């Protein structure tokens, strides 16, 4: 998403996501960082990220397929799979469409001219996907908060139908919001191909509000909720350990096994939330401050750090599916069975009784 916040500064070429303009000569060498350092970093980062986005897109397709299987099975964690599917689909839009369209011309040089319509679609899809992904992460945290805080009411409150309706509404809202912003010319194409996009030009207060409501608040909310759930989970783990010491009946063991699996899904959500905060918040906060105070630093080291924060946004959607297939047992076991043990039976015999593996025991 090549966008920019424009001012009369001589360093406009380094504004947000505006990677088509080289750093100006006024960038002063600092801590060994020069203009050439920044340009070389851009070229290498573009090439590496282009390959990573394509590979990540295939992994995201796998995650979505497995998520649909669990949703159709109506497992006890069905709402989590609905929200995870939504977040993964948003990341898939970014890695399969938006980021390749943006990175390919710079990384390969084979696509020097991208049609205006494709660039416009890329910009709109990027903002819709970012909003929908943030909303889905909020829903994931709320889902786990309600489960650990009100376990007896969870089954009645969080149903598959309600989760699907909630996700659909968030996508519709995201699309309508971005289309409205485009229609009211809050987004403006800078060049003929619409490769560079100016956001809320001369409306910095709107941009600041937009970033706070859409970018900062959802991420911070998820982080606070995850930390609170971590406290609740710690208490439950102590209680679970005490119960194991007192009794070890089959029913109790089954209940404890399900609870342990639920805690693993929480750890996945917690890790995803922390990773999202690390990769997204720095750039969004700095971008918001820059929109309010448009003064620019002329030293290359500061500009280089800003570019690093910008590229961290790409890593969020690239790494998310890796966290899914490595942390969540449902997806890890399914991946192992699909590619390494194709003929394995998901139902295992243990002590003469048929039990489910971790992939289906939810």
Secondary structure as GFF3:
##gff-version 3
##sequence-region A 1 362
A	DSSP	beta_strand	3	4	.	.	.	ID=ss1
A	DSSP	three_ten_helix	12	14	.	.	.	ID=ss2
A	DSSP	alpha_helix	35	73	.	.	.	ID=ss3
A	DSSP	alpha_helix	78	93	.	.	.	ID=ss4
A	DSSP	pi_helix	94	98	.	.	.	ID=ss5
A	DSSP	alpha_helix	99	108	.	.	.	ID=ss6
A	DSSP	alpha_helix	116	149	.	.	.	ID=ss7
A	DSSP	alpha_helix	151	157	.	.	.	ID=ss8
A	DSSP	alpha_helix	160	183	.	.	.	ID=ss9
A	DSSP	beta_strand	187	189	.	.	.	ID=ss10
A	DSSP	beta_strand	197	199	.	.	.	ID=ss11
A	DSSP	alpha_helix	204	210	.	.	.	ID=ss12
A	DSSP	pi_helix	211	216	.	.	.	ID=ss13
A	DSSP	alpha_helix	217	246	.	.	.	ID=ss14
A	DSSP	alpha_helix	250	276	.	.	.	ID=ss15
A	DSSP	pi_helix	277	281	.	.	.	ID=ss16
A	DSSP	alpha_helix	282	292	.	.	.	ID=ss17
A	DSSP	alpha_helix	300	327	.	.	.	ID=ss18
A	DSSP	alpha_helix	329	339	.	.	.	ID=ss19
A	DSSP	beta_strand	347	350	.	.	.	ID=ss20
A	DSSP	beta_strand	353	356	.	.	.	ID=ss21
###
